[in-house]
């Protein structure tokens, strides 16, 4: 057999597109995306991208804000390099056609303020920043002869050399390596092997493991689950960021109210119209996301209310329609004029700060496998991501990974390719999805919300683990016996992600950043100022 391409990129968000665009200058690329090419979390990102783009700001300030937000376990070298390299990457996006909002006095950027930042440093395209970045990058990708784009294709599992050669690794081995992936065509149901010299996971996060999330339906943790099954190390899966302000309306699915609304003066109030955040954090409404989410959660539990409210009625309708056109229009569609009434909001699962453990070039612990964006754990976010650092991390690491690969590509091209057995389709029958998939999908998400949410307890984690052990076994028993569907693949991945989150949370016997447990309410730097690392190999 021969390789289908030099590089297999799985995912078409900002990290996947940025990386593919750079790598296509010296290599052939297959870009796989599970739905349409623009159906990504990037496309939904509202706030913006954080970087030092003003003389009134400094790299040192950005570093310190990130370290404070990360609550003691950021990798300081990674934080420094991202903060230093960030401004160049943002300007590179401008050169690629991204239309960031310009400042009123002729400044290069209109910079927004968000929680946890000590200065205005968030470049934005109003409240549609992710959509604008995705648009510009897709325009650059379009018709590139060195990039094969496969829409509506879903990666099932990574192809690993030791399994292909049917060998066991030994301590003397140079290490296992990734050879590509099995990929499901969602429309035809066919599964084929996609062999590549290097595989790059850019599949985004895993918010759909929770009942309430700001994430799109695609966010089922596919890349992290595949990497873990293949033997790669994953880290810090207990640190799930809950965005404090998701629009509370049953008809408006997963609609985020950007951090920037509070940055422009929005105040969180309860049903009595009382501002409450100062009770929970001296920084008030502009505290970091973990603190604000816990404050809202505590206020709701104390009052028994279904939501709290975000009040920005002191701003004019003209200002709000200009600064937040998408938020203003969506809330208006559901009967809330945000210039006249406060917005009902609740916390919702938003961002995974952990992921596939990688080095400063995006290399995982498994040879020939890289991970970028929300799929990766780079060390930048620590125990809690600073607002708008995610898009920044994606473009910085896409650039660094492409630079690394350009230097190493000839070495990768000299590695042998192996014959790979086709995917075994199992029995001819199609699984009755209403029994296994729909029920277990709902169970995972509901139980994770109730037992492994913003505030945790050991007893709840143990109960969740018991449920998951049974569920994982049931899914495994069915997975290879029936014709594959995308829903079954995603359910399998969601169950693995839930298991990783629960096991990581059970190990960390302290409260830090996004992991808050009533059984260990204090931070323990003596024993837990470190990453939580899991691997199938021990």
Secondary structure, DSSP 4 states (H G I P E B T S, - for coil): ---SEEEEEE--SHHHHHHHHHHTTTS-EEEE-SS-TT-SSGGG--S-EE---STT--HHHHHHHHHHHHTT-S-HHHHHHHHHHHHHHHHHHHHTT--PPPPTTS-S---B--TT-SS--EE-STT-HHHHHHHHHHHHHTT-TTEEEETTEEEEEEEEHHHHTT----TTS---BEEEEEEEETTT--EEEEEEEEEEE-----GGGSSSBSS-TT-S-HHHHHHHHHT--EE-TT-EEEEEEEE--TTSTT-B--HHHHHTT-EEE-TTS-B-HHHH-TTGGGS-HHHHHHHHHHHHHHHT-S-EEEE-TTS-HHHHHHH-HHHHHHHHHTT--TTTSPEEEEEEEEEES-EEE--TTSB-SSBTEEE-GGGEE-SSSTTSPPTTHHHHHHHHHHHHHHHHHHHHHHHHHTS-----PPPP---SSPP-TTTTHHHHHHHHHHHHHHHSSSSB-HHHHHHHHHHHHHHHHHHHHHHTTS---HHHHHHHHHHHHHHHHHHHHHH--S-BTTB-BTTS-S--HHHHSS--EE-TT-
